[in-house]
Amino acid sequence: MSRLSVGACKRNIRLKNSELSSLFLHVLIIARFAALALGLALVGCEARQSSQNQLVFTGPMMGTEFRVTLVVDENYANTELEALKASILNAMEEVNTSMSNYLPDSELSRFNRLGAGKKQTLSVDFARVMHEALSISKLSEGTFDVTLAKAIDAWGFGPNGTITKRPSAQHIDDLRASVGYEKLALDKNVMSKQVDEVEVNLSAIAKGYAVDKVAETLNQRGITNYLVNIGGELRASGRALDRQRWRVGIEKPHITGGIQRIVHLNNQAIATSGDYRNYLVIDGQQFSHTIDPKTLSPVYHKLALVSVISDSASTADALATALLAMDEERAWEFALDNDLAAYLVIRSQRDGEYETKITKKFSVNLQ
């Protein structure tokens, strides 16, 4: 990460927080995200001499890292910063404590322990996420399915940790009783399951929703210029410090990384799903963390990466997962049929080479 001296333009602002990194000002930021996306906020001292400052909050959250970049008036009171940081953290924590599979007392974990037919009243946030998740499940004809929790666990991508032996065909077949979004019943904010074995995993939509919650919090506090990133799910509003649209990079589908394309966001969110970062190796074979609801096994096709732009990060997050769970042909057709802003990276027959497919709606953000 390259940085110019803050003292050359503006003074540092320091906040005490034992759990997170100090809040600091950047003159030049090239923020590399750990999960599939790179966020760029490129500004210089000339822009610094304007009436605005750039503030950056970073830290751990939801099993990954978050970065919230704000552009505020330079007279923004220091006394407001602690309250602002607390509101950002609280927004993320609310989603995490509600929808985490790793916390035994979360709303989600309590629901997963319920028996068939028993009803649970959901919080506003949990209900919103479930309604959108089920809507996208129907739209994708089950390719996106939040009832894959036990299959995700079986392949070592859940709270139980990694595995060293591939699940048996019999075990995978036994899991079919626990899978199927149609086995969930949701009426407004009351949810139940038809089968005892059904468990929900919201990892493919919850981080995106947490991004939206932070954005909502910032809007309520009158901050309209920001870039929120949680584990590679991003949402932008307003302009960066250089008064240009926020620029983010889509990472190349290689372990070594690098930027594939630069995307300009105009009050939009973007999410990226790929099979090259979060994976498992058993007996020399690599398995993606994305599970195919039809086979209940990791996807195996030429589609390496999918980015989706939408108005909300939760929608982009879920749709990117749904597309990656499809093969390259079906994903492209689905994107076109549903007028999605989608970017697909497909492995070519030649090792190490890729083909890209970009919908017209996505290409607007490349200009």
KESEKOL-622210 format. One line per field, with one value per residue (C-alpha): residue in one letter; y, z, x; residue number from 0. Coordinates in nm, 2 decimals. Layout:
N
rest = A,...
y = Y,...
z = Z,...
x = X,...
nr = NUM,...
***
This chain:
367
rest = M,S,R,L,S,V,G,A,C,K,R,N,I,R,L,K,N,S,E,L,S,S,L,F,L,H,V,L,I,I,A,R,F,A,A,L,A,L,G,L,A,L,V,G,C,E,A,R,Q,S,S,Q,N,Q,L,V,F,T,G,P,M,M,G,T,E,F,R,V,T,L,V,V,D,E,N,Y,A,N,T,E,L,E,A,L,K,A,S,I,L,N,A,M,E,E,V,N,T,S,M,S,N,Y,L,P,D,S,E,L,S,R,F,N,R,L,G,A,G,K,K,Q,T,L,S,V,D,F,A,R,V,M,H,E,A,L,S,I,S,K,L,S,E,G,T,F,D,V,T,L,A,K,A,I,D,A,W,G,F,G,P,N,G,T,I,T,K,R,P,S,A,Q,H,I,D,D,L,R,A,S,V,G,Y,E,K,L,A,L,D,K,N,V,M,S,K,Q,V,D,E,V,E,V,N,L,S,A,I,A,K,G,Y,A,V,D,K,V,A,E,T,L,N,Q,R,G,I,T,N,Y,L,V,N,I,G,G,E,L,R,A,S,G,R,A,L,D,R,Q,R,W,R,V,G,I,E,K,P,H,I,T,G,G,I,Q,R,I,V,H,L,N,N,Q,A,I,A,T,S,G,D,Y,R,N,Y,L,V,I,D,G,Q,Q,F,S,H,T,I,D,P,K,T,L,S,P,V,Y,H,K,L,A,L,V,S,V,I,S,D,S,A,S,T,A,D,A,L,A,T,A,L,L,A,M,D,E,E,R,A,W,E,F,A,L,D,N,D,L,A,A,Y,L,V,I,R,S,Q,R,D,G,E,Y,E,T,K,I,T,K,K,F,S,V,N,L,Q
y = 0.00,0.34,0.64,1.00,1.18,1.30,1.58,1.73,1.81,1.77,1.66,1.31,1.24,0.97,0.78,0.53,0.18,-0.13,-0.36,-0.19,0.01,0.38,0.60,0.78,1.02,0.91,1.14,0.85,0.52,0.20,-0.04,-0.41,-0.61,-0.97,-1.11,-1.09,-0.71,-0.42,-0.08,0.23,0.59,0.79,1.15,1.39,1.69,1.92,1.77,1.77,2.15,2.16,2.19,1.81,1.54,1.16,0.93,0.56,0.31,-0.05,-0.36,-0.72,-0.81,-1.11,-1.34,-1.09,-0.73,-0.41,-0.07,0.23,0.53,0.86,1.21,1.48,1.85,1.94,2.12,1.79,1.80,1.55,1.49,1.34,1.08,0.85,0.85,0.79,0.50,0.35,0.37,0.20,-0.08,-0.12,-0.15,-0.44,-0.61,-0.61,-0.81,-1.04,-1.12,-1.18,-1.39,-1.56,-1.94,-1.91,-1.76,-2.01,-1.74,-1.56,-1.55,-1.78,-2.04,-2.04,-2.10,-2.38,-2.56,-2.54,-2.84,-2.86,-2.65,-2.44,-2.06,-1.80,-1.42,-1.26,-0.92,-0.65,-0.71,-1.09,-1.08,-0.85,-1.07,-1.38,-1.23,-1.12,-1.45,-1.65,-1.41,-1.47,-1.84,-1.84,-1.62,-1.84,-2.16,-2.27,-2.21,-1.96,-2.15,-2.05,-2.40,-2.54,-2.50,-2.87,-2.93,-2.63,-2.78,-3.13,-2.98,-2.80,-2.44,-2.39,-2.34,-2.70,-2.62,-2.78,-3.15,-3.38,-3.65,-3.60,-3.66,-4.00,-4.03,-4.17,-3.87,-3.63,-3.82,-3.81,-3.43,-3.39,-3.40,-3.08,-2.88,-2.69,-2.33,-2.45,-2.62,-2.28,-2.09,-1.71,-1.50,-1.14,-1.17,-1.52,-1.82,-2.19,-2.51,-2.81,-3.06,-3.09,-3.12,-2.79,-2.53,-2.19,-2.03,-1.67,-1.63,-1.55,-1.24,-1.13,-0.95,-0.76,-0.67,-0.55,-0.32,-0.18,-0.13,0.08,0.28,0.34,0.45,0.69,0.84,0.89,1.08,1.31,1.16,1.10,1.05,0.71,0.37,0.07,-0.26,-0.58,-0.87,-0.76,-0.66,-0.28,0.00,0.36,0.69,1.03,1.11,1.04,1.31,1.39,1.46,1.17,0.86,0.59,0.35,-0.01,-0.29,-0.65,-0.88,-1.12,-1.49,-1.59,-1.67,-1.39,-1.14,-0.82,-0.60,-0.73,-0.43,-0.09,-0.01,0.33,0.32,0.58,0.53,0.16,-0.16,-0.44,-0.79,-1.05,-1.42,-1.65,-2.00,-1.92,-1.76,-1.97,-2.33,-2.67,-2.92,-3.29,-3.55,-3.29,-3.18,-2.83,-2.77,-2.44,-2.30,-2.25,-2.54,-2.65,-2.71,-2.98,-3.20,-3.07,-3.06,-2.78,-2.63,-2.76,-2.56,-2.30,-2.00,-1.85,-1.52,-1.32,-0.95,-0.80,-0.44,-0.35,-0.08,-0.28,-0.49,-0.77,-0.81,-0.80,-1.04,-1.30,-1.27,-1.30,-1.63,-1.75,-1.69,-1.86,-2.17,-2.19,-2.30,-2.03,-2.07,-2.07,-1.78,-1.57,-1.65,-1.58,-1.24,-1.14,-1.27,-1.07,-0.76,-0.78,-0.57,-0.87,-0.94,-1.30,-1.43,-1.78,-2.01,-2.08,-2.41,-2.28,-2.29,-1.96,-1.77,-1.62,-1.50,-1.22,-1.16,-0.83,-0.73,-0.40,-0.28,-0.35,-0.20,0.15,0.13,0.06,0.41
z = 0.00,-0.10,0.11,0.10,0.43,0.59,0.75,0.40,0.36,0.68,1.04,1.15,1.35,1.62,1.80,2.08,2.02,2.15,1.91,1.58,1.39,1.46,1.24,1.00,0.70,0.36,0.09,-0.15,-0.09,-0.28,-0.06,-0.14,-0.01,0.11,-0.05,-0.43,-0.48,-0.47,-0.37,-0.51,-0.38,-0.57,-0.45,-0.41,-0.20,-0.45,-0.36,0.00,-0.01,-0.06,0.22,0.26,0.44,0.38,0.68,0.69,0.95,0.93,1.14,1.17,1.14,1.04,0.99,0.75,0.73,0.68,0.54,0.55,0.36,0.42,0.27,0.51,0.55,0.71,1.00,1.09,1.47,1.63,1.91,1.65,1.53,1.82,1.79,1.41,1.45,1.72,1.49,1.21,1.43,1.58,1.24,1.15,1.49,1.47,1.15,1.28,1.60,1.41,1.12,1.21,1.19,1.43,1.72,1.91,2.04,1.71,1.57,1.29,1.52,1.73,1.42,1.30,1.63,1.59,1.50,1.21,1.23,1.52,1.44,1.51,1.49,1.31,1.37,1.10,0.95,0.95,0.79,0.52,0.43,0.43,0.20,-0.05,-0.02,-0.10,-0.38,-0.55,-0.49,-0.69,-0.96,-1.00,-0.97,-0.66,-0.78,-0.49,-0.18,0.19,0.31,0.21,0.56,0.62,0.28,0.34,0.68,0.52,0.28,0.55,0.48,0.79,1.16,1.21,1.03,0.75,0.65,0.55,0.38,0.10,0.22,0.10,-0.17,0.09,0.33,0.04,-0.05,0.31,0.31,0.05,0.32,0.47,0.14,-0.05,0.00,-0.05,0.29,0.45,0.52,0.57,0.64,0.70,0.99,1.11,0.97,1.02,0.85,0.71,0.80,1.12,0.94,0.75,0.85,0.70,0.61,0.51,0.43,0.06,0.15,0.51,0.44,0.16,0.39,0.66,0.39,0.33,0.70,0.73,0.43,0.58,0.91,0.72,0.53,0.85,0.99,0.69,0.53,0.16,0.03,0.12,0.01,0.24,0.20,0.41,0.28,-0.08,-0.09,-0.16,-0.18,-0.29,-0.25,-0.38,-0.48,-0.37,-0.24,-0.59,-0.66,-0.91,-0.89,-0.67,-0.85,-0.75,-0.90,-0.99,-0.89,-1.14,-1.07,-0.96,-0.62,-0.67,-0.74,-0.94,-1.10,-1.38,-1.45,-1.30,-1.23,-1.16,-0.91,-0.92,-0.60,-0.65,-0.49,-0.63,-0.52,-0.65,-0.62,-0.73,-0.68,-0.64,-0.29,-0.05,-0.14,0.00,-0.12,-0.05,-0.20,-0.43,-0.57,-0.52,-0.42,-0.44,-0.14,-0.37,-0.34,-0.63,-0.48,-0.74,-0.66,-0.30,-0.40,-0.49,-0.83,-1.11,-1.43,-1.62,-1.46,-1.23,-1.12,-1.13,-1.04,-1.02,-0.98,-0.82,-0.61,-0.29,-0.17,-0.05,-0.39,-0.56,-0.31,-0.36,-0.74,-0.77,-0.57,-0.78,-1.11,-0.98,-0.89,-1.25,-1.53,-1.77,-2.03,-1.80,-1.60,-1.91,-2.02,-1.68,-1.67,-2.01,-1.94,-1.61,-1.74,-1.48,-1.46,-1.47,-1.55,-1.60,-1.62,-1.78,-1.80,-2.15,-2.28,-2.26,-1.91,-1.73,-2.00,-1.95,-2.15,-2.02,-2.09,-1.99,-2.01,-2.16,-1.82,-1.66,-1.94,-1.85,-1.53,-1.71,-1.88
x = 0.00,0.14,0.08,0.20,0.29,-0.03,0.16,0.23,-0.14,-0.35,-0.30,-0.38,-0.69,-0.64,-0.91,-0.86,-0.99,-0.82,-1.00,-0.96,-0.70,-0.68,-0.88,-0.65,-0.64,-0.50,-0.37,-0.33,-0.51,-0.50,-0.69,-0.65,-0.94,-0.88,-1.19,-1.20,-1.21,-0.98,-1.11,-0.93,-0.96,-0.71,-0.65,-0.36,-0.25,-0.41,-0.75,-0.65,-0.64,-1.01,-1.27,-1.30,-1.11,-1.10,-1.14,-1.09,-1.21,-1.08,-1.10,-1.22,-1.58,-1.79,-1.49,-1.33,-1.21,-1.41,-1.30,-1.52,-1.39,-1.57,-1.54,-1.65,-1.62,-1.28,-1.46,-1.63,-1.59,-1.35,-1.61,-1.84,-1.59,-1.62,-2.00,-1.97,-1.74,-1.96,-2.26,-2.07,-1.96,-2.31,-2.47,-2.23,-2.26,-2.64,-2.63,-2.36,-2.54,-2.86,-2.74,-2.41,-2.38,-2.08,-2.27,-2.48,-2.72,-2.78,-3.13,-3.02,-2.87,-3.18,-3.40,-3.17,-3.23,-3.61,-3.82,-4.05,-4.36,-4.24,-4.25,-3.99,-4.06,-3.77,-3.62,-3.67,-3.32,-3.35,-3.69,-3.57,-3.28,-3.49,-3.75,-3.48,-3.31,-3.62,-3.71,-3.37,-3.40,-3.72,-3.58,-3.28,-3.49,-3.30,-2.95,-2.93,-3.05,-2.99,-3.08,-2.74,-2.60,-2.55,-2.39,-2.16,-2.06,-2.01,-1.75,-1.56,-1.67,-1.89,-1.85,-1.73,-1.41,-1.21,-1.22,-0.95,-1.16,-1.42,-1.78,-1.91,-2.17,-2.41,-2.35,-2.42,-2.74,-2.86,-2.82,-3.09,-3.36,-3.22,-3.19,-3.46,-3.57,-3.93,-3.90,-3.91,-4.23,-4.21,-4.51,-4.41,-4.17,-4.26,-4.06,-4.08,-3.95,-4.13,-3.85,-3.65,-3.32,-3.34,-3.08,-3.01,-2.68,-2.68,-2.31,-2.39,-2.61,-2.55,-2.22,-2.39,-2.67,-2.43,-2.28,-2.63,-2.68,-2.37,-2.47,-2.81,-2.65,-2.42,-2.71,-2.90,-2.60,-2.60,-2.28,-2.34,-1.99,-1.85,-1.73,-1.82,-1.64,-1.70,-1.50,-1.52,-1.88,-1.89,-2.13,-2.05,-2.23,-2.15,-1.79,-1.44,-1.21,-1.10,-1.47,-1.48,-1.70,-1.56,-1.33,-1.30,-1.10,-1.21,-0.94,-0.78,-0.88,-0.54,-0.40,-0.14,-0.41,-0.39,-0.65,-0.87,-1.08,-1.15,-1.52,-1.68,-1.97,-2.25,-2.44,-2.43,-2.31,-2.08,-2.02,-1.77,-1.78,-1.50,-1.36,-1.00,-0.97,-1.18,-1.13,-1.03,-0.77,-0.83,-0.59,-0.45,-0.79,-0.92,-1.28,-1.46,-1.65,-1.96,-2.19,-2.42,-2.77,-2.83,-2.53,-2.46,-2.10,-1.86,-1.92,-1.70,-1.70,-1.51,-1.67,-1.40,-1.54,-1.86,-1.91,-2.26,-2.36,-2.69,-2.86,-2.80,-2.50,-2.73,-2.88,-2.54,-2.40,-2.68,-2.69,-2.31,-2.33,-2.63,-2.44,-2.12,-2.33,-2.44,-2.22,-2.08,-2.35,-2.65,-2.50,-2.47,-2.82,-2.96,-2.78,-2.91,-3.27,-3.29,-3.11,-2.83,-2.52,-2.28,-1.92,-1.81,-1.45,-1.43,-1.13,-1.02,-0.90,-0.55,-0.41,-0.39,-0.60,-0.94,-1.24,-1.46,-1.83,-1.98,-2.35,-2.44,-2.57,-2.24,-2.03,-2.17,-1.97,-1.64,-1.65
nr = 0,1,2,3,4,5,6,7,8,9,10,11,12,13,14,15,16,17,18,19,20,21,22,23,24,25,26,27,28,29,30,31,32,33,34,35,36,37,38,39,40,41,42,43,44,45,46,47,48,49,50,51,52,53,54,55,56,57,58,59,60,61,62,63,64,65,66,67,68,69,70,71,72,73,74,75,76,77,78,79,80,81,82,83,84,85,86,87,88,89,90,91,92,93,94,95,96,97,98,99,100,101,102,103,104,105,106,107,108,109,110,111,112,113,114,115,116,117,118,119,120,121,122,123,124,125,126,127,128,129,130,131,132,133,134,135,136,137,138,139,140,141,142,143,144,145,146,147,148,149,150,151,152,153,154,155,156,157,158,159,160,161,162,163,164,165,166,167,168,169,170,171,172,173,174,175,176,177,178,179,180,181,182,183,184,185,186,187,188,189,190,191,192,193,194,195,196,197,198,199,200,201,202,203,204,205,206,207,208,209,210,211,212,213,214,215,216,217,218,219,220,221,222,223,224,225,226,227,228,229,230,231,232,233,234,235,236,237,238,239,240,241,242,243,244,245,246,247,248,249,250,251,252,253,254,255,256,257,258,259,260,261,262,263,264,265,266,267,268,269,270,271,272,273,274,275,276,277,278,279,280,281,282,283,284,285,286,287,288,289,290,291,292,293,294,295,296,297,298,299,300,301,302,303,304,305,306,307,308,309,310,311,312,313,314,315,316,317,318,319,320,321,322,323,324,325,326,327,328,329,330,331,332,333,334,335,336,337,338,339,340,341,342,343,344,345,346,347,348,349,350,351,352,353,354,355,356,357,358,359,360,361,362,363,364,365,366
***
